[in-house]
Structure formats: C-alpha cells, structure tokens
Amino acid sequence: MSSLRISSILGVFAISGLISACSVVGGSNGQTVLQNVGRIPGIAASGGDLIIDGQRATLGSVEGETLGASAPGNRLLVIGDSILAGSATRYGGALCSGLVPLGWRVAVEAEAGQMVGFGRTVLKDRIYEGWDAGIVFLGTNYGGNQKNYERDLTAIVEALAPRPTLLLTATLNRPTMQQVNETIRTVASKYSNVSVLDWGTTSIQPGLLNRDRVHPTDAGRQVLVASIAAALGTAPETPGECLASKYTDDSLVTSGVMPSTTLPGVTIPVSSTTTIPGAVTTLPSNVSSTTVATGITATTVRR
C-alpha cells in the first residue's frame, strides 16, 4: 500500500478486510452500521467515502499489519499529546467509544503540549501493567532536532516491543514536520511489530482540521478515531473496557488547546456502566461522571 494513498471506509471495512469481523451495511436514517459493532452516529457511507455530519472524508491508510491480528490480548496503551487527549474520557471519551466495541481495553495517556519524551515517561511508569498493544502519536510538538526525536521514538518502540505498535504520522502544518514523519517511517521500518497510520495525509482533507491546521474538528476527530479503529481491527478477546488514565494534566498549554464542550451524549454516574454493542465500558474510578458521545467540539488551538 502506498504511504500516500488514503483508503475509504468501504475499502477499509468492506473490501480490504482491515477489520475482518466487521462489515458496512446500510442503516436507518442513512447511518452506517458496522456489523458486530453497531451504528456510528452521524456517519454515513456514500460512493465509498465516509460522510460525517455532512462532511465527506476517507480513512487513513495503514502501512503494516493491523494490531489485532498479532496482539496476544486486548489491553491497549495509547500515548499522545493534545490531539489524542481531546478524545480521552475527560473530554467525552471518543476514543473509548470507538475502540471498546471492538473488544479493546483502552487506557489513554495523553496530555496537551507534550513532546516525544513524554512517551518514555509514561512507559517507565506503566509498561509493566500487562499491555498487549500500543499506540503512539507524539510528533506534533517537535523540538526541531531530528536525531533526538529518533532516539526518543526508538526508545519508546523498543520499550513496547514485541507488542504490536501503531505510530501515527503528524499533520504537515510546517516544513519541519516532514522530518518527524520521515523519522517515524524510518523507525517503523526497523521493527516488524510496528505499523504506521498516515494521519498526516488524512488530516488535510477539507473540514477535518481547525484553523490552526493541527487539531481536528469534531468531524476530524471522528475520522481519526475511525482510522485508529481500522488500524487496530478487532481485539483477540472481549469484553472491551475504558481504563483509567494516570496522566491528565493539560496545563502545559493554557491557550485553549483542549475542547471546552462535548457533543450531546448520556451522562453516566460512576456507579453505572453503559452497554455498547459488543462490549461494556467501565468508568475509571477517578471519574465522577463522563459523557458518552461520538466526538467532541474542539476550539481553535495551538499545537
């Protein structure tokens, strides 16, 4: 698969079989239905494309194997900066909503403003907790030193090995970001357990990024989550679960990076659970309530 080619949702789910246990069929009110997963609110399929709340888009292409094909279990550690933090439980839980139905037990460790070294901090703290797969999206806050970035990213990948690991490329909002994506692919090429999701190319589709050309809009966040779900595939076991996060401090950036509101959803007390088709989401013990939604409304933010 070409690194610059973007697969459509029908190509990913129905044709290429990226998620072998799911297929796309028609639903009521134009909604797309993933069999064995359920409806994706606000998403429809037309002519091989995703249509999210009226915005046409395609999913990101994956270079390498889907993680579910080789993961020994379903515990998934997700590490990132503000882009993924905006999909964490404290901002609506879009990532859990997308991955838990596929059987994944998901912990999102992402904070605004974090650079690649944050991944090493998280892994030093949590690597011994029995994870089966990892996702790393740390490159948007790039310090400009390609050698140092490669050193830190390599350390992260090696710490996760031999677990199947997914690296996401960054949006090319400035020339130096090309160094980041080149490094991501260079590192990935050295490890058979590492796959790459081309968010850099996918994100530049109309309507998916805010005015800062970095952070996703609500539609962009849904495409990001759907792309990650496709790159993961179904987990080797169930049920899925939304696990507690330890890293939730977004104070490194104070200029409105994180979303201020969530999409309409259902507020669930901590003593309750919510049934998602195919899985059960258990709220983290440190959260008094959460809003289950398909995405969130992002503000215009800096990287």
C-alpha positions in Angstrom: 0.0 0.0 0.0 1.4 3.4 -1.0 2.2 5.6 2.0 0.3 8.5 0.4 -2.8 6.5 -0.5 -5.9 7.0 1.6 -8.3 4.1 1.9 -12.1 4.8 2.0 -14.2 3.4 4.8 -15.7 0.9 2.4 -12.3 -0.1 1.1 -11.1 -0.5 4.7 -14.0 -2.2 6.2 -15.7 -4.0 3.3 -13.1 -4.5 0.6 -9.6 -4.8 2.1 -11.0 -6.5 5.3 -8.9 -4.4 7.6 -11.4 -5.2 10.3 -12.3 -8.7 9.3 -15.1 -9.2 11.8 -17.0 -6.0 10.8 -18.7 -5.1 7.6 -20.5 -2.0 6.5 -24.2 -2.2 5.8 -27.0 0.3 5.4 -28.8 1.6 8.5 -31.8 3.6 9.2 -31.7 7.4 8.7 -28.6 7.0 6.5 -26.4 5.8 9.3 -23.6 3.4 8.6 -23.7 0.1 10.6 -20.6 -1.9 11.4 -21.9 -5.4 11.9 -20.8 -6.8 15.3 -20.2 -3.2 16.4 -23.3 -1.1 15.8 -24.3 2.2 14.5 -21.8 5.1 14.2 -24.0 8.2 14.9 -23.6 10.9 12.4 -21.6 8.7 9.9 -23.0 7.5 6.6 -21.4 5.9 3.6 -21.8 7.1 0.0 -19.8 6.1 -3.0 -17.0 4.5 -1.0 -16.5 7.6 1.3 -17.3 8.4 4.9 -19.8 11.2 5.4 -19.6 12.5 8.9 -22.3 15.1 9.7 -22.4 16.0 6.1 -18.6 16.2 5.6 -17.1 13.7 3.1 -13.8 12.1 4.1 -11.7 9.0 3.8 -9.9 7.0 6.4 -6.1 7.0 6.9 -4.1 4.3 5.1 -2.2 1.8 7.3 1.3 0.6 6.5 1.8 -2.7 8.1 -0.4 -5.3 9.9 -3.5 -4.5 11.9 -2.7 -4.8 15.6 -5.5 -7.1 16.4 -4.0 -9.7 14.1 -1.0 -10.3 16.4 -1.8 -8.9 19.8 -1.8 -11.6 22.5 -4.7 -9.8 24.4 -6.8 -6.8 24.4 -5.1 -4.4 26.8 -4.2 -1.3 24.8 -2.0 1.6 25.9 -2.5 4.9 24.0 0.2 7.6 24.3 -0.1 11.1 22.8 -0.4 14.9 23.1 -3.4 17.2 22.9 -4.7 15.6 19.7 -5.4 12.3 21.4 -6.1 13.9 24.8 -9.1 15.6 23.3 -10.6 12.1 22.7 -9.9 10.9 26.3 -12.5 10.2 28.8 -12.2 13.7 30.5 -13.3 15.3 27.2 -16.1 13.0 26.2 -14.3 9.7 25.6 -14.5 9.5 21.8 -11.5 7.1 21.6 -13.0 4.6 24.1 -16.4 4.9 22.3 -14.7 3.9 19.1 -12.4 1.1 20.4 -14.2 -0.5 23.3 -16.9 -2.0 20.9 -14.1 -3.8 19.1 -13.1 -5.5 22.3 -10.1 -3.3 23.3 -9.4 -2.4 27.0 -8.1 1.1 26.4 -6.0 3.4 28.6 -5.4 6.9 27.1 -2.3 8.6 28.4 -2.2 11.9 26.6 -1.6 15.5 27.7 -1.6 18.8 25.9 1.8 20.2 24.9 3.7 17.0 25.4 6.8 16.2 23.3 8.1 12.8 22.4 9.9 12.3 25.7 6.5 12.1 27.4 6.2 8.6 25.9 9.2 7.4 27.7 7.8 8.8 31.0 4.5 7.0 30.6 6.2 3.7 29.7 8.6 3.9 32.6 5.6 4.2 34.8 3.1 1.8 33.2 4.9 -0.6 30.9 4.8 -3.4 33.4 1.0 -3.4 33.7 0.4 -6.2 31.2 -0.2 -4.3 28.0 -0.8 -6.2 24.8 -0.5 -3.4 22.2 0.4 0.2 22.0 -0.5 3.4 20.0 1.9 6.4 19.9 1.1 9.8 18.5 3.9 12.1 19.6 5.4 14.4 16.9 3.2 17.5 16.6 5.2 19.2 19.4 8.5 18.8 17.6 11.7 20.3 19.1 13.4 20.6 15.8 16.2 18.1 16.4 15.6 15.0 14.2 18.4 13.0 15.9 16.9 13.5 19.3 13.4 12.7 18.1 14.6 9.5 16.5 16.4 8.5 19.7 13.3 9.0 21.9 10.9 7.4 19.4 13.2 4.4 19.1 13.3 4.0 22.9 9.5 4.1 23.0 9.2 1.5 20.3 11.8 -0.8 21.9 10.1 -0.5 25.3 6.8 -1.6 23.7 8.4 -4.4 21.7 7.5 -7.1 20.9 3.9 -5.8 21.4 2.2 -4.7 18.1 2.6 -1.0 18.0 0.9 1.7 15.9 2.7 5.0 15.1 0.7 8.0 13.7 2.3 10.5 11.3 1.8 14.2 12.1 0.0 16.8 10.0 2.4 18.7 7.8 1.5 22.2 9.1 5.1 23.4 8.8 8.2 22.2 6.8 10.0 20.7 9.8 7.1 18.2 10.3 8.4 16.3 7.3 11.4 15.4 9.4 9.0 14.0 12.0 7.2 11.8 9.5 10.4 10.6 7.8 11.7 9.6 11.2 8.5 7.8 12.1 8.7 5.7 9.0 12.4 5.1 9.4 12.0 3.8 12.9 8.9 1.7 11.9 10.9 0.1 9.1 13.3 -1.4 11.6 10.7 -3.3 13.6 8.3 -5.9 12.3 5.8 -5.3 15.1 5.3 -1.6 14.2 2.7 -0.3 11.8 2.1 3.3 10.7 -1.2 5.1 10.3 -0.9 8.0 7.8 -2.8 10.7 9.7 -0.6 13.3 8.2 -2.1 12.8 4.7 -5.6 12.0 6.0 -5.9 15.1 8.2 -5.5 17.6 5.3 -8.9 16.7 3.9 -11.3 19.7 3.9 -13.1 20.2 7.2 -11.0 17.9 9.3 -8.7 20.5 11.0 -9.3 23.6 12.9 -7.9 27.0 11.9 -4.5 26.2 13.5 -4.1 23.4 10.8 -3.1 21.0 13.6 -6.0 20.0 15.9 -9.0 18.1 14.5 -12.5 19.5 14.2 -15.3 17.3 15.5 -15.5 15.6 12.1 -11.7 15.3 12.1 -11.7 13.6 15.5 -14.3 11.1 14.3 -12.2 10.3 11.2 -9.1 10.0 13.5 -10.9 7.6 15.8 -12.4 5.6 12.9 -8.9 5.4 11.3 -7.4 4.1 14.5 -10.2 1.6 14.9 -9.5 0.3 11.4 -5.8 0.1 12.0 -6.4 -1.9 15.2 -9.1 -4.3 13.9 -11.0 -6.4 16.4 -9.2 -7.4 19.6 -8.4 -11.0 20.1 -10.6 -11.2 23.1 -13.5 -9.4 24.8 -15.0 -7.6 26.6 -13.6 -4.1 25.9 -13.3 -1.5 28.7 -12.3 2.1 29.1 -9.4 2.1 31.7 -8.4 4.8 34.0 -5.7 7.4 32.9 -2.9 8.5 35.2 -1.7 11.4 33.1 -4.4 14.1 32.8 -2.6 17.4 33.3 -3.2 19.7 30.3 -1.7 22.8 31.9 1.4 22.9 29.7 -0.7 24.8 27.3 -3.1 27.4 28.5 -4.3 29.0 25.3 -7.5 27.0 24.8 -6.0 23.8 23.4 -8.4 21.4 24.9 -12.1 21.1 24.0 -14.5 23.1 26.2 -17.6 21.2 25.4 -18.7 17.7 24.3 -21.3 16.6 21.8 -24.7 15.7 23.3 -24.4 12.4 25.0 -25.5 10.5 28.1 -24.1 11.4 31.4 -23.5 8.2 33.5 -22.8 8.1 37.2 -19.6 6.4 38.3 -21.6 3.5 39.8 -23.1 2.6 36.5 -21.8 1.0 33.3 -23.0 1.6 29.8 -23.6 -1.1 27.3 -22.1 -0.5 23.9 -22.8 -3.0 21.2 -20.3 -5.8 21.7 -18.7 -4.6 24.8 -19.1 -2.9 28.2 -17.5 0.3 29.2 -16.5 0.6 32.8 -15.9 4.2 34.0 -12.5 4.9 35.7 -12.7 5.0 39.4 -11.3 8.6 39.5 -14.1 10.0 37.3 -17.3 11.1 38.9 -19.2 11.1 35.6 -18.5 11.0 31.9 -20.3 11.9 28.7 -20.6 9.1 26.2 -20.5 10.7 22.8 -19.2 10.0 19.3 -16.9 13.1 19.4 -16.4 16.5 20.8 -16.4 20.1 19.7 -12.8 21.4 19.6 -11.8 25.0 19.9 -9.2 26.7 17.8 -5.9 25.7 19.4 -2.2 25.7 19.2 -0.2 22.5 18.8 
